[in-house]
Amino acid sequence: MDAGPDRSEVMPRVVLEACLSFLARAGIPTLDITGGAPELHPDYREIVVRATGTGAHVMHRCNLTAMQLPNYDDIPELLAAHRVEVLASLPYFQARETDAQRGEGVFQESLVGLRRLNALGYGRGTGLTLNLVTNPVGTYLPGDQAALERDWKRELKRRYAIDFDHLYTITNMPISRFLAFLEERGQTDEYLTRLANAYNPVAAAGVMCRTMLSVGWDGTLYDCDFNQMLDLPIAATARTIFEADQAMLGGREIETGPHCFGCAAGAGSSCGGAVTAALVESGHSPCRNRSASVR
């Protein structure tokens, strides 16, 4: 959303210790580690070992390229050894679209990362889970996740002999870089209207802020990563991981804003992809027809 090589924030040791302590103390079942590129953190390996040692299911979100750097080429084996679920960002199953969104040569580098994960057993029925994450390019909602997953599995296997478990589609949120894109083109109101007109109450019941707590690099607590980008901390007396209280957090009221229509539009959008079955994008969405985590 707003990561890049010019960002200097690094979660300090005292925040890491507070996160791991709360994870164990509260019995939270899932730790979802994200960045930027989380493997670049100097204590990343220790985080994985200690978090899995609590019995938590650990998820690692990556861009498939950072782990190929010389100082981090041991990360895939570390993830496999501790049975960490991998969620890898990949804009498309072809080079042109991927490189247009992420930069020249990124697609080929991503293929190298995927092949290495496959060689370790990820995405190949061994219990090592490899999921891909994509979002549309432009001002429209994601297509049907199940249909797209079938297409991606067929094409990545046919073209590159690559396997994965699931494809997650995530709606473009009108914040940070994408909001700047909308503002430059005078499309902000149009896009927000599209999201609001596609509101789906079934999707709203399954949005990630209902089961997830996002911990910022400095220990500030947020209802989701999007609120973190907007500097909207949780609506509670205790706003940092140092003051975290499970009962208080469980009863808190979620901070919302216009951007929240992005998670409740159409089939919905969460850190685990679509929330409901696919819906027709145009007009008002009918009422048709994941796990708790800490970031």
C-alpha positions as CSV (number, residue, x, y, z in Angstrom):
1,M,0.0,0.0,0.0
2,D,2.8,2.4,0.9
3,A,5.9,0.4,1.3
4,G,9.1,1.0,-0.6
5,P,12.9,1.2,-0.3
6,D,12.6,4.8,1.0
7,R,10.8,3.7,4.1
8,S,13.0,3.5,7.2
9,E,10.6,2.2,9.9
10,V,11.7,-1.0,11.6
11,M,9.7,-2.6,14.4
12,P,12.0,-2.3,17.5
13,R,12.8,-5.2,19.8
14,V,10.5,-4.0,22.6
15,V,7.5,-4.1,20.3
16,L,8.4,-7.5,19.0
17,E,8.6,-8.9,22.5
18,A,5.2,-7.4,23.4
19,C,3.6,-8.9,20.3
20,L,5.0,-12.4,21.0
21,S,4.0,-12.1,24.6
22,F,0.5,-11.1,23.8
23,L,0.3,-13.9,21.1
24,A,1.1,-16.5,23.7
25,R,-0.8,-15.0,26.6
26,A,-4.1,-14.5,24.7
27,G,-3.9,-17.8,22.9
28,I,-4.4,-16.1,19.5
29,P,-4.3,-18.9,16.8
30,T,-2.7,-17.1,13.9
31,L,0.2,-14.6,13.4
32,D,0.1,-12.9,10.0
33,I,3.5,-11.3,9.3
34,T,3.5,-8.6,6.7
35,G,5.7,-5.6,5.6
36,G,7.0,-4.3,3.1
37,A,9.1,-7.4,2.9
38,P,9.0,-8.8,6.5
39,E,12.0,-11.1,5.9
40,L,14.2,-8.0,5.8
41,H,13.7,-7.4,9.5
42,P,16.9,-8.3,11.4
43,D,14.9,-10.5,13.9
44,Y,12.6,-12.1,11.4
45,R,14.0,-15.6,11.8
46,E,13.6,-15.5,15.6
47,I,10.1,-14.3,15.2
48,V,9.2,-17.3,13.1
49,V,10.8,-19.8,15.5
50,R,9.3,-18.3,18.6
51,A,5.8,-17.7,17.2
52,T,5.5,-21.3,15.8
53,G,6.9,-22.5,19.2
54,T,3.7,-21.1,20.8
55,G,1.6,-23.4,18.6
56,A,0.3,-20.5,16.5
57,H,-0.2,-20.8,12.8
58,V,2.2,-18.4,11.2
59,M,1.6,-16.7,7.8
60,H,4.3,-14.9,5.8
61,R,3.3,-12.3,3.2
62,C,6.0,-11.6,0.6
63,N,6.6,-10.3,-2.9
64,L,8.7,-13.4,-3.9
65,T,11.8,-11.3,-4.7
66,A,13.3,-10.2,-1.4
67,M,14.1,-13.8,-0.3
68,Q,16.3,-14.1,-3.4
69,L,18.8,-11.5,-2.0
70,P,22.0,-13.1,-0.8
71,N,21.4,-12.3,2.9
72,Y,17.9,-13.8,2.9
73,D,18.3,-16.9,0.6
74,D,17.8,-19.2,3.7
75,I,14.3,-17.9,4.3
76,P,12.4,-20.4,2.1
77,E,14.0,-23.3,4.0
78,L,13.2,-21.6,7.3
79,L,9.6,-21.2,6.3
80,A,9.3,-24.8,5.2
81,A,11.0,-26.2,8.3
82,H,8.4,-24.4,10.5
83,R,5.5,-25.0,8.1
84,V,4.8,-21.4,7.7
85,E,2.0,-20.5,5.2
86,V,3.2,-18.3,2.4
87,L,1.0,-15.6,0.8
88,A,2.8,-14.3,-2.3
89,S,1.9,-11.1,-4.2
90,L,1.7,-11.7,-8.0
91,P,-0.3,-9.2,-10.1
92,Y,-0.8,-11.6,-13.0
93,F,0.3,-14.9,-14.6
94,Q,2.0,-13.1,-17.5
95,A,5.1,-10.8,-17.6
96,R,3.6,-7.8,-19.3
97,E,0.9,-7.1,-16.7
98,T,3.1,-8.0,-13.7
99,D,6.0,-5.9,-14.8
100,A,3.7,-2.9,-15.6
101,Q,2.5,-2.9,-12.1
102,R,5.6,-3.9,-10.2
103,G,8.6,-3.0,-12.4
104,E,10.7,-4.5,-15.2
105,G,11.9,-8.1,-14.6
106,V,9.7,-8.7,-11.5
107,F,7.7,-11.4,-13.2
108,Q,10.8,-13.5,-14.0
109,E,12.1,-13.0,-10.5
110,S,8.8,-14.1,-9.1
111,L,8.9,-17.3,-11.2
112,V,12.3,-18.1,-9.6
113,G,10.8,-17.6,-6.1
114,L,7.8,-19.7,-6.9
115,R,9.9,-22.6,-8.4
116,R,12.0,-22.6,-5.3
117,L,9.0,-22.8,-3.0
118,N,7.5,-25.6,-5.2
119,A,10.8,-27.5,-4.9
120,L,10.4,-27.4,-1.1
121,G,6.9,-28.8,-1.4
122,Y,4.9,-25.6,-1.2
123,G,1.7,-25.8,-3.2
124,R,2.1,-29.5,-4.0
125,G,-0.1,-31.3,-1.5
126,T,2.5,-31.7,1.2
127,G,0.7,-29.5,3.7
128,L,3.0,-26.5,3.0
129,T,0.5,-23.9,1.8
130,L,1.3,-21.4,-1.0
131,N,-1.4,-18.9,-1.8
132,L,-1.1,-16.1,-4.4
133,V,-2.6,-12.6,-3.9
134,T,-3.7,-10.3,-6.7
135,N,-5.6,-7.1,-7.1
136,P,-7.1,-5.5,-10.3
137,V,-5.2,-2.8,-12.1
138,G,-7.6,0.1,-12.3
139,T,-11.0,1.3,-10.9
140,Y,-13.0,-1.9,-11.0
141,L,-13.8,-4.7,-8.6
142,P,-12.0,-8.0,-8.7
143,G,-13.5,-10.8,-10.9
144,D,-14.9,-14.0,-9.6
145,Q,-12.2,-15.4,-7.3
146,A,-13.0,-19.1,-7.9
147,A,-13.0,-18.7,-11.7
148,L,-9.8,-16.7,-11.7
149,E,-8.1,-19.3,-9.5
150,R,-9.0,-22.0,-12.0
151,D,-7.5,-19.9,-14.8
152,W,-4.3,-19.0,-12.9
153,K,-3.7,-22.7,-11.9
154,R,-4.1,-23.8,-15.5
155,E,-1.9,-21.2,-17.0
156,L,0.9,-21.2,-14.4
157,K,1.0,-25.0,-14.6
158,R,0.9,-25.1,-18.4
159,R,3.3,-22.2,-19.0
160,Y,5.8,-22.6,-16.2
161,A,5.1,-25.9,-14.3
162,I,4.2,-23.9,-11.2
163,D,1.7,-25.1,-8.6
164,F,-0.1,-23.2,-5.8
165,D,-3.0,-23.8,-3.4
166,H,-5.3,-20.7,-3.6
167,L,-5.7,-17.4,-5.3
168,Y,-6.9,-14.5,-3.2
169,T,-8.3,-11.4,-4.9
170,I,-8.2,-8.1,-3.0
171,T,-10.1,-4.9,-3.9
172,N,-8.0,-1.8,-4.6
173,M,-8.5,0.4,-1.5
174,P,-8.8,4.2,-2.0
175,I,-5.8,5.0,0.2
176,S,-2.1,5.7,-0.2
177,R,-0.7,5.1,-3.7
178,F,-4.0,4.1,-5.2
179,L,-5.8,7.2,-3.8
180,A,-3.0,9.3,-5.4
181,F,-3.7,7.5,-8.7
182,L,-7.4,8.3,-8.4
183,E,-6.8,11.9,-7.5
184,E,-4.5,12.5,-10.4
185,R,-7.2,11.3,-12.8
186,G,-10.2,12.9,-11.0
187,Q,-11.7,9.5,-10.4
188,T,-11.9,9.5,-6.6
189,D,-15.7,10.2,-6.3
190,E,-16.5,7.8,-9.2
191,Y,-14.6,5.0,-7.5
192,L,-16.0,5.6,-4.1
193,T,-19.5,5.6,-5.6
194,R,-18.8,2.3,-7.3
195,L,-17.8,0.8,-4.1
196,A,-20.8,2.1,-2.2
197,N,-23.2,1.0,-4.9
198,A,-21.7,-2.5,-4.7
199,Y,-22.2,-2.7,-0.9
200,N,-22.9,-6.3,0.2
201,P,-24.1,-6.8,3.9
202,V,-23.1,-10.4,3.7
203,A,-19.5,-9.4,2.9
204,A,-19.6,-6.8,5.6
205,A,-20.2,-9.6,8.2
206,G,-17.0,-11.3,7.2
207,V,-14.5,-8.3,6.9
208,M,-11.1,-8.9,8.4
209,C,-11.4,-6.1,11.1
210,R,-13.9,-8.3,12.9
211,T,-11.3,-11.0,13.6
212,M,-7.9,-9.4,13.2
213,L,-5.8,-6.9,15.1
214,S,-3.1,-5.0,13.2
215,V,0.0,-4.0,15.1
216,G,2.0,-1.1,13.6
217,W,5.8,-1.0,13.6
218,D,5.8,1.3,16.7
219,G,3.2,-0.9,18.6
220,T,0.1,1.2,17.8
221,L,-3.0,-1.0,17.4
222,Y,-5.3,-0.7,14.4
223,D,-8.4,-2.6,13.3
224,C,-6.8,-3.4,9.9
225,D,-3.8,-2.5,7.8
226,F,-5.8,0.0,5.8
227,N,-6.6,2.0,8.9
228,Q,-2.9,1.8,9.8
229,M,-2.1,3.5,6.5
230,L,-4.7,6.2,7.3
231,D,-3.4,6.6,10.9
232,L,-6.7,5.5,12.4
233,P,-5.9,3.6,15.6
234,I,-8.4,1.5,17.4
235,A,-11.2,3.1,19.3
236,A,-10.2,2.0,22.8
237,T,-8.5,3.4,25.8
238,A,-5.5,1.1,25.3
239,R,-4.1,1.9,21.9
240,T,-0.7,0.0,21.9
241,I,0.4,-3.6,22.1
242,F,1.9,-2.7,25.5
243,E,-1.5,-2.0,27.0
244,A,-3.4,-4.7,25.0
245,D,-6.2,-6.4,26.9
246,Q,-8.1,-9.3,25.3
247,A,-11.5,-8.5,26.8
248,M,-11.2,-4.8,25.9
249,L,-10.1,-5.5,22.4
250,G,-12.9,-8.1,21.8
251,G,-15.6,-5.6,22.7
252,R,-14.2,-2.5,20.9
253,E,-16.1,-0.6,18.2
254,I,-14.4,-0.7,14.8
255,E,-13.1,2.6,13.4
256,T,-14.6,3.1,9.9
257,G,-14.4,5.5,7.0
258,P,-15.4,5.7,3.3
259,H,-12.5,3.3,2.4
260,C,-14.3,0.6,4.3
261,F,-16.7,0.2,1.4
262,G,-13.8,-1.4,-0.4
263,C,-13.9,-4.5,1.9
264,A,-17.7,-4.7,1.8
265,A,-18.2,-4.3,-2.0
266,G,-19.3,-7.2,-4.2
267,A,-17.9,-10.5,-3.0
268,G,-16.0,-8.6,-0.3
269,S,-12.3,-8.3,0.3
270,S,-10.1,-9.4,3.2
271,C,-6.6,-10.5,3.9
272,G,-7.8,-13.9,2.8
273,G,-9.3,-12.7,-0.4
274,A,-13.0,-12.7,-1.3
275,V,-15.4,-13.1,1.6
276,T,-18.5,-14.4,-0.2
277,A,-19.5,-16.0,-3.5
278,A,-19.0,-13.8,-6.6
279,L,-21.6,-11.1,-7.2
280,V,-22.4,-9.0,-10.3
281,E,-20.4,-5.8,-10.1
282,S,-22.9,-3.4,-11.6
283,G,-25.7,-1.8,-9.6
284,H,-26.5,-2.6,-6.0
285,S,-25.3,-6.0,-4.8
286,P,-27.9,-8.5,-3.7
287,C,-27.5,-10.3,-0.4
288,R,-26.1,-13.5,-2.0
289,N,-24.1,-15.9,-1.9
290,R,-11.3,-16.1,8.1
291,S,-9.3,-16.7,10.6
292,A,-8.3,-14.5,13.6
293,S,-4.9,-13.0,13.2
294,V,-2.5,-10.5,14.6
295,R,-0.3,-8.4,12.4
